[in-house]
Amino acid sequence: MNNILNLIGRDEELFSQDIENYNKKLKEIVSSSSFLVIGGAGSIGQAVTKEIFKRNPKKLHVVDISENNMVELVRDIRSSFGYIDGDFKTFALDIGSFEYDAFIKSDSKYDYVLNLSALKHVRSEKDPYTLMRMIETNIFNTDKTLKQSIDNGTKKYFCVSTDKAANPVNMMGASKRIMEMFVHRKSKDINVSMARFANVAFSDGSLLHGFNQRIQKQQPIVAPNDIKRYFVTPQESGELCLMSCIFGENRDIFFPKLSKQLNLISFADIAIKYLENLGYEPYLCKDEDEARALAKTLPKEGKYPCLFTSSDTTGEKDFEEFFTDNETLDMEHFINLGVIKNKINFDEEKLKSFENSIKSYKQNLSWTKEDIVKEFFKLIPDFGHKETGKYLDGKM
């Protein structure tokens, strides 16, 4: 934890005071409740699962499509915390499948359902097929599991949104904004809460996680030098989600308050700190060819090849924001957690039209990215999507 904090330019944990103030209540509620964590083997899902597990729940079931990540989650929990008296089980299931539906039918009684499953990468909007899977995962699987929770008498449903849902400029952020609309529709029948937060440092698939991979494979470190981001640690992401799940009122969205503790830092600056922490002096290369050529030899001299460039790919947001001007905020209740207080807000006809259009595309097995962008604009008229024709997969 302290090492990650150092790399992202911080020396304090974000939510330690809020967790300390509410920990007794958290333990009381968690230890007397049952939980289902969907998408529990991803980085945020694992963090949330550990926050629940260490407070001794009556039942904790974890579902994720990744069998390998699930194995690591169990090893991590057993090695860190050991065992609990309650029922702890993991299931390698796709929540869009009939096997998952059978699982829910057989063991459906949960006080809290937390959905952490998502396609989270901006690069996933590069082709229409992965983009459709993003819609299925981020929007329709959320709606499906919400309905199942309502049918089964679940007390509370929690799901993760994203800072990129506030005034979205990419399809991932827009899909989460639309997800929020679908959540509002179901909030008439179940209490729901959400969270928006910054990048999770060294989470699976992130650029910082990629630094670890590059070092292991003796490959150059590449990062944008013109993009600054806020970062939370994996543990902080788990704490934020659990606090929202347990204490959020209907339709509340929790987010980290912008403060001196939440440091804005560029990817290039983190790369430099990361390499120096490993004992390397960063060596700035002029292009990809030079960086690749030096990757096998330069580290022996105590230097590491880096390529820091400006960003020009589709979907990159110039700055990060957790809320919009027209959202009502509660900044007093918690020390480092802000809360968006939402009144119910959705357009039934537009949601139905969106559902019907997407259903038609899927039935015909034919759609373009332009078709989907058009549907997104119907729900988000001020969607700031800009197509540059360049994507992260086209770069090192």
Steps between C-alpha positions, in 0.01 A plus 500: 500500500769753604707419189201560271424826682856614443486419129182703450647793691312465830595428859151461652214255450188677375219351706671389823309751717162412349571126534610548860189705583262243348692175552299385801175546308653336191600194703154474659320514165742280303522229768121466507445508121539293183676628187527416131793666320469490120822557306683432824829382350593824325720749682214699655295186556784333689549811712128515589489126572793535743336796677186288552685179590712655776181617676369142531178488291238229548521414129733624227463360149723630222430462127739581217559380144877477559583161650870587542436829679253324729767248602737785582228676701451193720877454545535868589216490754621177663855637520393840636196434720456123535141385551161620620214325675261597221443340160772613257483360147615603152337417166664534158189610309406746225213708638345514154467119491223255584739333747508823698121523487476144635746593778287801597184289492653242736662741751350842458476641852749781547461814708746687280591451134810684376564511125862578411497342153582735213682554175701798618752575226462792262681281245197264498309746283733449202277239329120454493506146645697569817294818532179295494642273771573812703133599471391149595733489803475855628131566434288192439670261742463768766132532417456122504669450837303793640174332397613170654584684823155659508332163436701340782438765763857637517531789746755703303666496157831673434684550171806690384468791263805705399632854512482477119116492525504868603477690169622195305729531197553127433269204446607331825405806706178540302408134553534553876294820481227305322536225762423764764175579316399131503591483871273798567212318330541199730552723808121526528503137617834457685749720683806556284825689543806548283855634502704708260872509555833557337747257349584207727879491520653180359159340435484216246546626146584857605803683365668481842438123515657496154819645650538180704448291186753701299769456767438124522522469121797739460301741286504881498276714720259715299269768642323823399666811639206739452228319699464545875270274701380440854579157640360292784662186636323163461419499874352851475280388209367216718437732795316752282275231350417343836421838659264584213339156512435505874433868570383644167135601478293420193670628182798648688833503316812512720826651376838609645512866597761696311752602763872530560500127581372410151803593293473578128796338324604412144565146380850602397578628852378172648717307252806697615420434869434134419835450325696691763337281767644198314843662483488608136575840349237579232649540151279699263479355148407684182267234354367143537782344296770645724310400815458140382864477390633617837269293720730195513830682559442829683367352830838333555644851527245603763291695248157418355364605159187717516282656234284790622269646236191718473160333472301511177268197529121486499324529835764670713357760735706812566408507870314290756181592682280302739179702467329748268372854563138386517552229766425570868787425736531413868857591600438510876401147602844341458854632532648385167192359326265717301147386414289587197136513616291399201131541447354235271586594142435292188292513182302177467430540128863569415620201705249273326605631160866436589419145614303426182768638269781304664284185506434539127872538421579186699225296336622598154866445598580822318586850625768765464672719754315794345166326572588472868637854526169623356306310770725645770434854376124444532544436873788747553441794259809687627724194474849640427620208287779585255626245251870548420541172311790411732479244782729379777538161333681679218778607736767325704 
